[in-house]
Amino acid sequence: MSTNIERWKNDFKIKKSYTERIKLIAKYIKENTTVLDVGCGQKELKDFLPAKCKYTGIDIIKTFNADREVIKCDLNEKQPKFNNVFDYITCSGIVEYIEDVEKFIKYLSTIGKNVIISYACKENYNINLQEKYLWKNRFTRSEFIKLLEKYGFKVNHEEVVYGKQKIFICSK
Ligand SMILES: C[S@@+](CC[C@H](N)C(=O)[O-])C[C@H]1O[C@@H](n2cnc3c(N)ncnc32)[C@H](O)[C@@H]1O
């Protein structure tokens, strides 16, 4: 099952955003740190970061071709390499679209010290919604936490957004 690029291009056109979730995530980022925003969309997170953060994004769609801050990449095909380890990795609304979540989290553990990651846990969403949104995986909260822990992330705190979606605030 490949990534549905046309769907994401359309989201870009209508400037669909998830501001509430992004604001909540930004709250946990300290100033003067490096941030990798995975599935960054239109880089909305950048507007809410504290002072002196260095921002990098990854997305399958690139807003502007000349934008050096965003690496264009299909994460179901490739995992970009970095020379540095980021202070924070943020994943807002991306994990649901990843085919191999274990490989993805393992990858995050090699490039980040802290991860702030949203997830629509299986017990909170019915199968019809999963089909509607074309989600590619379906873990329970405890299965998802176990995966994070397997790759060295400790869940320090959890937030809830949009009524039932989780945000896990994790460190190594
Ligand atoms: C639900 S949106 C979230 C955007 C933003 N993080 C936010 O919270 O507003 C999911 C984002 O992930 C990107 N995306 C989806 N599948 C991807 C893939 N396989 N590789 C890289 N980016 C992908 C989409 O283009 C889109 O920008």
The ligand as an SDF file (V2000), in Angstrom:
LIG
                    3D

 27 29  0  0  0  0  0  0  0  0999 V2000
   -2.2890   15.0320    9.1910 C   0  0  0  0  0  0  0  0  0  0  0  0
   -1.0220   15.9500    8.4220 S   0  0  0  0  0  0  0  0  0  0  0  0
   -0.2150   16.7210    9.7980 C   0  0  0  0  0  0  0  0  0  0  0  0
    0.5550   17.9600    9.4180 C   0  0  0  0  0  0  0  0  0  0  0  0
    1.1980   18.7120   10.5940 C   0  0  0  0  0  0  0  0  0  0  0  0
    2.2170   17.9140   11.2640 N   0  0  0  0  0  0  0  0  0  0  0  0
    0.1220   19.1270   11.5700 C   0  0  0  0  0  0  0  0  0  0  0  0
    0.0260   18.5470   12.6570 O   0  0  0  0  0  0  0  0  0  0  0  0
   -0.6440   20.0530   11.1970 O   0  0  0  0  0  0  0  0  0  0  0  0
    0.1390   14.6720    7.9720 C   0  0  0  0  0  0  0  0  0  0  0  0
    1.3800   15.1950    7.2580 C   0  0  0  0  0  0  0  0  0  0  0  0
    2.2610   14.0950    7.0150 O   0  0  0  0  0  0  0  0  0  0  0  0
    2.7040   14.1150    5.6630 C   0  0  0  0  0  0  0  0  0  0  0  0
    2.9160   12.7220    5.2490 N   0  0  0  0  0  0  0  0  0  0  0  0
    1.9790   11.7440    5.0880 C   0  0  0  0  0  0  0  0  0  0  0  0
    2.5480   10.5860    4.7110 N   0  0  0  0  0  0  0  0  0  0  0  0
    3.8820   10.8240    4.6640 C   0  0  0  0  0  0  0  0  0  0  0  0
    5.0110   10.0200    4.3230 C   0  0  0  0  0  0  0  0  0  0  0  0
    4.8680    8.7420    3.9680 N   0  0  0  0  0  0  0  0  0  0  0  0
    6.2460   10.5760    4.3720 N   0  0  0  0  0  0  0  0  0  0  0  0
    6.4070   11.8870    4.7250 C   0  0  0  0  0  0  0  0  0  0  0  0
    5.3840   12.7060    5.0520 N   0  0  0  0  0  0  0  0  0  0  0  0
    4.1280   12.1890    4.9940 C   0  0  0  0  0  0  0  0  0  0  0  0
    1.5900   14.8000    4.8770 C   0  0  0  0  0  0  0  0  0  0  0  0
    2.0370   15.3910    3.6660 O   0  0  0  0  0  0  0  0  0  0  0  0
    1.0870   15.8350    5.8970 C   0  0  0  0  0  0  0  0  0  0  0  0
    1.7700   17.0570    5.7740 O   0  0  0  0  0  0  0  0  0  0  0  0
  1  2  1  0
  2  3  1  0
  2 10  1  0
  3  4  1  0
  4  5  1  0
  5  6  1  0
  5  7  1  0
  7  8  2  0
  7  9  1  0
 10 11  1  0
 11 12  1  0
 11 26  1  0
 12 13  1  0
 13 14  1  0
 13 24  1  0
 14 15  1  0
 14 23  1  0
 15 16  2  0
 16 17  1  0
 17 18  1  0
 17 23  2  0
 18 19  1  0
 18 20  2  0
 20 21  1  0
 21 22  2  0
 22 23  1  0
 24 25  1  0
 24 26  1  0
 26 27  1  0
M  CHG  2   2   1   9  -1
M  END
$$$$
